[in-house]
């Protein structure tokens, strides 16, 4: 005998064997609580669970109509398995990083030790993959902000921290100029990723969790390619042209959430 | 579900028939109108449709549907800026909506609904999924992303709190519980 059988017997009125019941109650405090005071709690819960609730006569038709509207490219994309959505998003990020960062790499790229570059790529990629995996999953979300805010904070902080890491002479001596160019460059290369992410989102209105995770992933992607492309390590330049991209994507996603509500 | 993924329309009707009452009962407790509950049930089926290719054959469908439903419900509360979390000290609870037989529902049933509303969200959620959603405790654990032991502890604490809340009320004044046979059969 298990807890579900006891619940079902309360709801159906079917009788249970006293011997089996006693054996179960002896090791199940939660079911025991249902039987105290003449089983008042168990019977009250069963009465609640058995109460009929109103259902519109055409409810099934309404749902069928909703499903019938699920046609077109976006409907097809958002219904792909989560694993596929994740891999395609990550591939597009990789393409953007290769096109914007690796093929057009910074002037002082060769002066940096391989280990440092590899470590930087790993940190960024792990964080980006984590953000996309969380964003595209259907797992239980008890506290969405607790799981998405650390990633967002990391996305906003990592370019600034990177600016204070040991750098080449070229990087250290640069001024704040060109921040707008970097901002536009990063935004342009991550725009296709943002569009794909929007197309993959199964919610009609982005959730707060989705806003934070998408902004974190896009901000990190933009900063990764700028890290490879831009040799300017001036803190003001990094703050205005690189780190601001995370904030910009956060604002854009929040605006999309607001617009879809309206 | 496998038939539905393969495109069998009759399979969807069966899913609807089987899960709509359970979803609706599990959704309805915290919402102020039947329209809100029905809207969330509708969204659950829409998400189920969009996520159908994520379903792995052999996996239990019920906890998976309820994971989708709970995520939607939590997001609904976040969007509407209404409280999902309530504390035992808080007596200002939302009035639950009335069903078709709302006028006939007894004070005892209403008292039970109110007592449920005053439970902390994590205890209420477990009790609602088990009793109104028809999930076993292992299924509840899967739907809320916790362990079986943890959800049983939450259920037990919730039951104790409910009994304390209901303890002050006169037992079954309007006969809601009358006529319910005893669940125990003597040997």
HADDOCK unambig.tbl for C-alpha pairs under 7 A between the chains (distance, minus, plus):
assign (segid A and resid 4 and name CA) (segid B and resid 136 and name CA) 5.50 0.50 0.50
assign (segid A and resid 9 and name CA) (segid B and resid 183 and name CA) 6.11 0.50 0.50
assign (segid A and resid 10 and name CA) (segid B and resid 183 and name CA) 6.12 0.50 0.50
assign (segid A and resid 13 and name CA) (segid B and resid 180 and name CA) 6.43 0.50 0.50
assign (segid A and resid 13 and name CA) (segid B and resid 181 and name CA) 5.56 0.50 0.50
assign (segid A and resid 13 and name CA) (segid B and resid 183 and name CA) 6.03 0.50 0.50
assign (segid A and resid 14 and name CA) (segid B and resid 183 and name CA) 6.18 0.50 0.50
assign (segid A and resid 15 and name CA) (segid B and resid 183 and name CA) 4.56 0.50 0.50
assign (segid A and resid 15 and name CA) (segid B and resid 184 and name CA) 5.31 0.50 0.50
assign (segid A and resid 15 and name CA) (segid B and resid 185 and name CA) 5.26 0.50 0.50
assign (segid A and resid 16 and name CA) (segid B and resid 183 and name CA) 5.87 0.50 0.50
assign (segid A and resid 16 and name CA) (segid B and resid 184 and name CA) 5.07 0.50 0.50
assign (segid A and resid 16 and name CA) (segid B and resid 185 and name CA) 5.30 0.50 0.50
assign (segid A and resid 17 and name CA) (segid B and resid 184 and name CA) 6.40 0.50 0.50
assign (segid A and resid 17 and name CA) (segid B and resid 185 and name CA) 5.22 0.50 0.50
assign (segid A and resid 17 and name CA) (segid B and resid 186 and name CA) 6.65 0.50 0.50
assign (segid A and resid 17 and name CA) (segid B and resid 187 and name CA) 6.74 0.50 0.50
assign (segid A and resid 18 and name CA) (segid B and resid 184 and name CA) 5.69 0.50 0.50
assign (segid A and resid 18 and name CA) (segid B and resid 185 and name CA) 5.51 0.50 0.50
assign (segid A and resid 18 and name CA) (segid B and resid 186 and name CA) 5.48 0.50 0.50
assign (segid A and resid 18 and name CA) (segid B and resid 187 and name CA) 6.38 0.50 0.50
assign (segid A and resid 29 and name CA) (segid B and resid 156 and name CA) 6.86 0.50 0.50
assign (segid A and resid 30 and name CA) (segid B and resid 152 and name CA) 6.97 0.50 0.50
assign (segid A and resid 30 and name CA) (segid B and resid 155 and name CA) 6.54 0.50 0.50
assign (segid A and resid 30 and name CA) (segid B and resid 156 and name CA) 4.41 0.50 0.50
assign (segid A and resid 33 and name CA) (segid B and resid 159 and name CA) 6.40 0.50 0.50
assign (segid A and resid 33 and name CA) (segid B and resid 160 and name CA) 6.77 0.50 0.50
assign (segid A and resid 41 and name CA) (segid B and resid 163 and name CA) 6.51 0.50 0.50
assign (segid A and resid 43 and name CA) (segid B and resid 177 and name CA) 6.53 0.50 0.50
assign (segid A and resid 44 and name CA) (segid B and resid 112 and name CA) 6.98 0.50 0.50
assign (segid A and resid 44 and name CA) (segid B and resid 177 and name CA) 6.85 0.50 0.50
assign (segid A and resid 47 and name CA) (segid B and resid 177 and name CA) 7.00 0.50 0.50
assign (segid A and resid 48 and name CA) (segid B and resid 109 and name CA) 6.62 0.50 0.50
assign (segid A and resid 49 and name CA) (segid B and resid 131 and name CA) 6.20 0.50 0.50
assign (segid A and resid 49 and name CA) (segid B and resid 132 and name CA) 5.09 0.50 0.50
assign (segid A and resid 53 and name CA) (segid B and resid 99 and name CA) 5.08 0.50 0.50
assign (segid A and resid 53 and name CA) (segid B and resid 100 and name CA) 6.69 0.50 0.50
assign (segid A and resid 54 and name CA) (segid B and resid 99 and name CA) 5.60 0.50 0.50
assign (segid A and resid 54 and name CA) (segid B and resid 100 and name CA) 5.77 0.50 0.50
assign (segid A and resid 63 and name CA) (segid B and resid 42 and name CA) 5.94 0.50 0.50
assign (segid A and resid 67 and name CA) (segid B and resid 46 and name CA) 6.40 0.50 0.50
assign (segid A and resid 78 and name CA) (segid B and resid 50 and name CA) 6.50 0.50 0.50
assign (segid A and resid 79 and name CA) (segid B and resid 50 and name CA) 4.48 0.50 0.50
assign (segid A and resid 79 and name CA) (segid B and resid 51 and name CA) 5.71 0.50 0.50
assign (segid A and resid 79 and name CA) (segid B and resid 53 and name CA) 6.82 0.50 0.50
assign (segid A and resid 80 and name CA) (segid B and resid 53 and name CA) 6.41 0.50 0.50
assign (segid A and resid 81 and name CA) (segid B and resid 51 and name CA) 6.97 0.50 0.50
assign (segid A and resid 81 and name CA) (segid B and resid 53 and name CA) 5.16 0.50 0.50
assign (segid A and resid 81 and name CA) (segid B and resid 54 and name CA) 4.83 0.50 0.50
assign (segid A and resid 82 and name CA) (segid B and resid 54 and name CA) 6.34 0.50 0.50
assign (segid A and resid 138 and name CA) (segid B and resid 68 and name CA) 6.89 0.50 0.50
assign (segid A and resid 139 and name CA) (segid B and resid 67 and name CA) 6.96 0.50 0.50
assign (segid A and resid 140 and name CA) (segid B and resid 67 and name CA) 5.64 0.50 0.50
assign (segid A and resid 140 and name CA) (segid B and resid 71 and name CA) 6.57 0.50 0.50
assign (segid A and resid 140 and name CA) (segid B and resid 143 and name CA) 6.55 0.50 0.50
assign (segid A and resid 140 and name CA) (segid B and resid 144 and name CA) 5.60 0.50 0.50
assign (segid A and resid 140 and name CA) (segid B and resid 145 and name CA) 5.46 0.50 0.50
assign (segid A and resid 141 and name CA) (segid B and resid 71 and name CA) 6.11 0.50 0.50
assign (segid A and resid 202 and name CA) (segid B and resid 47 and name CA) 6.95 0.50 0.50
assign (segid A and resid 202 and name CA) (segid B and resid 50 and name CA) 6.68 0.50 0.50
assign (segid A and resid 207 and name CA) (segid B and resid 75 and name CA) 6.80 0.50 0.50
